Amino acid sequence: MQAQVEDYNFLDVGAYSHTPLTLNLSKGDEQMDLKALYNISYGIYIVSSKKEDRINGQIANTVFQTTSEPATIAVCINKKNLTHEFITESKVFAVSVLEQETDMKFIGRFG
């Protein structure tokens, strides 16, 4: 699942180390496959972003659907990770749902 972040706000969460993001997936992305939302459950995800020619990703365990109309998800990102900086600057991120059988060595590459 990938989306262009055009209109979002980082919520003021005070001293917390993570930034909750909400994103309207329907806005400006005619090719978004809304069936991808059915794959979101409690699990482990890779949230990645691109800034110029660099790509970075991190493990996240908090991705959930907040509404279906408009299709919106919330993602929790660690403010200290490079991925947070990339999302803030590029306003672009992708979420990959990992299979339950994903090898721990693969997961370890993303923190």
C-alpha positions in Angstrom: 0.0 0.0 0.0 1.5 3.3 -1.0 0.1 6.8 -0.7 1.0 10.4 -1.4 0.6 12.4 1.8 -0.8 15.7 0.7 -2.9 16.9 3.7 -1.9 15.5 7.0 -1.0 16.7 10.4 1.4 15.4 13.0 -0.6 15.2 16.2 0.9 17.0 19.2 1.6 14.1 21.5 3.9 15.9 23.9 6.8 13.9 25.3 5.9 10.7 23.4 8.5 9.3 21.2 6.2 8.3 18.3 4.1 10.4 15.9 0.7 9.2 15.0 -0.2 10.0 11.4 -3.6 9.8 9.8 -3.9 9.8 6.0 -6.9 10.0 3.8 -6.1 7.3 1.2 -8.9 8.4 -1.2 -7.7 11.9 -1.6 -5.9 12.4 -4.9 -5.0 8.8 -5.5 -7.3 7.3 -8.1 -5.3 4.1 -8.4 -5.3 3.3 -4.7 -6.5 -0.3 -4.2 -8.8 0.0 -1.3 -8.9 -3.8 -0.9 -5.4 -3.4 0.6 -7.2 -2.1 3.7 -8.6 -5.6 4.3 -5.1 -6.8 4.9 -4.5 -4.5 7.9 -4.7 -6.3 11.2 -2.6 -6.5 14.3 0.8 -7.5 13.1 4.2 -6.3 12.0 4.6 -3.8 9.1 7.4 -2.1 7.3 6.8 1.6 6.9 9.1 3.1 4.4 9.7 6.5 2.7 11.8 8.0 0.0 13.6 11.3 0.0 15.4 12.2 -3.2 17.4 9.1 -4.2 17.4 7.5 -0.7 14.9 5.0 0.7 14.5 4.1 4.4 12.2 1.8 6.3 11.4 0.8 9.8 9.4 -1.9 11.6 6.0 -0.7 13.0 3.4 -2.6 14.9 0.8 0.1 14.9 -1.1 0.5 11.6 -4.8 0.5 11.5 -7.8 1.6 9.5 -9.6 4.5 11.1 -12.5 5.0 8.6 -13.6 3.3 5.4 -15.2 6.4 3.9 -13.1 8.2 3.2 -10.5 5.4 3.4 -8.1 6.5 6.1 -5.3 4.7 8.1 -3.3 5.7 11.1 0.4 4.8 11.4 2.7 5.2 14.4 6.3 6.3 13.6 9.2 6.7 15.9 10.3 10.3 15.8 13.9 9.4 16.3 14.0 7.1 13.2 15.2 8.4 9.8 11.9 7.2 8.3 10.1 9.9 10.3 12.4 12.6 8.8 11.8 11.2 5.2 8.0 11.2 5.6 8.0 14.7 7.1 10.1 16.1 4.2 8.8 14.0 1.2 5.2 13.6 2.4 5.3 10.0 0.9 5.3 6.7 2.6 4.4 3.0 2.0 3.2 0.3 4.3 4.1 -3.3 3.7 2.2 -6.0 5.6 4.6 -8.8 6.7 3.6 -12.4 6.6 3.5 -14.3 9.9 6.3 -16.5 8.6 8.7 -13.6 7.8 12.2 -14.5 8.8 13.6 -12.6 11.8 16.8 -11.8 9.9 14.7 -9.9 7.4 12.8 -8.1 10.1 16.0 -7.2 11.9 17.2 -5.3 8.8 14.5 -2.7 9.6 15.1 -2.3 13.3 
